[in-house]
Amino acid sequence: MLTIDDFKKVYELLDNATPLSCDCGKMCGAVCCKPKKTFLYSSLWVYMLPGEDCLHDKNDKWLKWYRLNSKKHLFPKSWGKRFWAVRCTGPEHCKRELRPIQCRTFPLMPYLGADGEFQLILFNQPLPYECPLVTEGYELEESFITNVRNAWEILLQDNRIFDYVKADSERIRKAGDAIQIIESE
């Protein structure tokens, strides 16, 4: 299991890493950060990795916290019966230095090939909105790719996180979803 110091290191790696040299939120109106009535729980939520919640104050009003059923949401048994998910109350309230790992690493996601090799791929799951980073084929900043890769290499040392990435990767392969592998130079 990862320690709070491991999570702090991951957050530090990703603090200044951004997908583009410009603010990508200006391209889409920060659609992924805006509460909408059409999403689950009145907004889009992101899951916290096991142990990541220890970096946050659950009483802080910029995030709304939910305790969700792991089995219902297809998380592995190693995550226990429930996991933490959060939703942002809007970009104007964002505490950028505390953004969850999912926010920091999007639009990249970890993927384990059939041979177990770790790769980064462009997010390929359905979204309730359109993200230009996914749909428009922008070239991502090299430093972003490198820092995201380094962060996931740390995160994958936790068996629970590894279990999730492995199961998610198997789902992608079984579904026959096309993947776009993102390489760092």
N, C-alpha and C positions, 0 to 999 in steps of 0.2 A: 504494500500500500504506500502511496505517496504521502509525504509529510506536508505540512503547511509551507515549509521552506521550499519544497519542490514546486508547489503551486505558485509561490512568489517568484521563483526563478522563471517559470513559464510565463507568468504575467509580464515580468520584466522583458523577456525576449520579444514579447508581442506588443509592448507599450507603444512603440513608435512605428511598428510595421503596418503599412497600409497597402492595399491591393494596387492602388494607382497613386501617381504623384499628386493628383488633385483629390478633392473631397468627392468621392463617388456618390455620397448622399445627395449632392446637388443635382446629379443627373436624373434621379428618380424621385426626388422629393423625400428622401429618407423613408421610403415605403416600408422597409423592414423594421423600422423603429417606431412607427406610428400605430397607436392603438386603433383598432377597427372593430366594429360590431360584428363583422362577418367571420371573424376568427374564433377558434375555441377559446372559451373563457373571456370573450369580448376582445381578444387580441391574439397576436401571434406569440407563442411561448417558445422558449429554448430550454433545453435541459441542462442542468448543472452536472458536471462529471462527479463521480463519487469523491467526496472530500473537498471539492472546490467551494462548496458553500461556507466552509470555515473562514474564507477571506471576506465574507460579507456580513453585514448587520441586517438581519431579516426585518428589523423595524424601520429601516431606512426607506423612505417613501418613493424613491425613484424606480424601484422594482416592486412588483407584486409577486408574492411567493405562493406556490401551489405544491402540495404533496400528492403525487400521482401514483397510480397503480403500475408497478413495473411490468407485470405480466400482460396487462391490457395494452400497454404501449410497446410491447415486444422487446423489452430490455432483458438481459440475461439474468438467470437466477442469482449470479454472484452479486448483483446490485441489491439484493434483498427484496422485500415486498413493495417498498415505495421508494421513490426518488424525488428530488427537488427539481422543479421547473420554475422559470421566472418569465415575467413579461415586463417590458419597458413601459413606463407611463408617458413616454414621449421624448423625442430627441432634445427638447429644451430642458429636460430634467436629468439628462444623461451624466453620469459620473464616469467619464471616459476611461479614467485610470482603473475602474472597477468593472469594465465590461466583461461579461462572461466569455469563456474560451470560444464558444460557438460564434459569438459576434466578432471576436478578434481574428479568427481563422477563415471565416467565410470570404470567398466562395470555394475555398479548398476544403477537401475532406480526406481523412485517412482511409487507405484501402490496403487490404492484404491480399496479394495475388494467391492463386491456387497453390503456389509453391511456398506461401508464407512471406514472400518479400513485401516489405512495406513500401508503399508508393503514395504520392499525393495525387488526387484526381480532382477535376472540376466538379463541383456539386451537381449531381444529376437526378436528384429526387424532386417530386412535384412540390411546387410552392404556391401559396395562395395569392401571389403577386408576381410581377415580372421584374427581375433583377437584370439590369444591363450587363453586369459583370458575367452573368451566365449566358444571356441570350445574344449579346452583341459581339462576343469573342475578343474582348479587350486583352492586350498583352499585359500581364501582371508584373509588378515590380519584382526584380530579381531578389532584392533584400527581403521582401515580403515572403516569397516562396521559401527562401533559405531559413528564415526565422520560424515560419510555420512548420517546416520539416523538423527543425531542431526541437521545437516545442513538442510535437507529436512523438518524437523519439523518446523524450522524457516521459510523456504521458502513457505511452504504451508499456512502460515498465510496471505499471499497476495492472495486476491480473484482471480486475473488474473492467477497466477501460479496454484492455486488450480483448477480453471476451466480447465486449460490445462491438468493437471495430471488426473483429473476426466474423461475428454473426451478421453484421450489416454488410460486409463484403460478400459473404456467402449468399445473402438475399439478392444482392445486385447481380451476382453471377447467375443464380437460378432464374432470375427474371429476364436474363439476357439483355439487360440494360447496357447501352453503349457507354463506355467510359472514355474520358480524355485524360490521359496521364500527363501531369505537369512536372516537368523536370527542372531542376536548378542547374545552372552551369557550373 
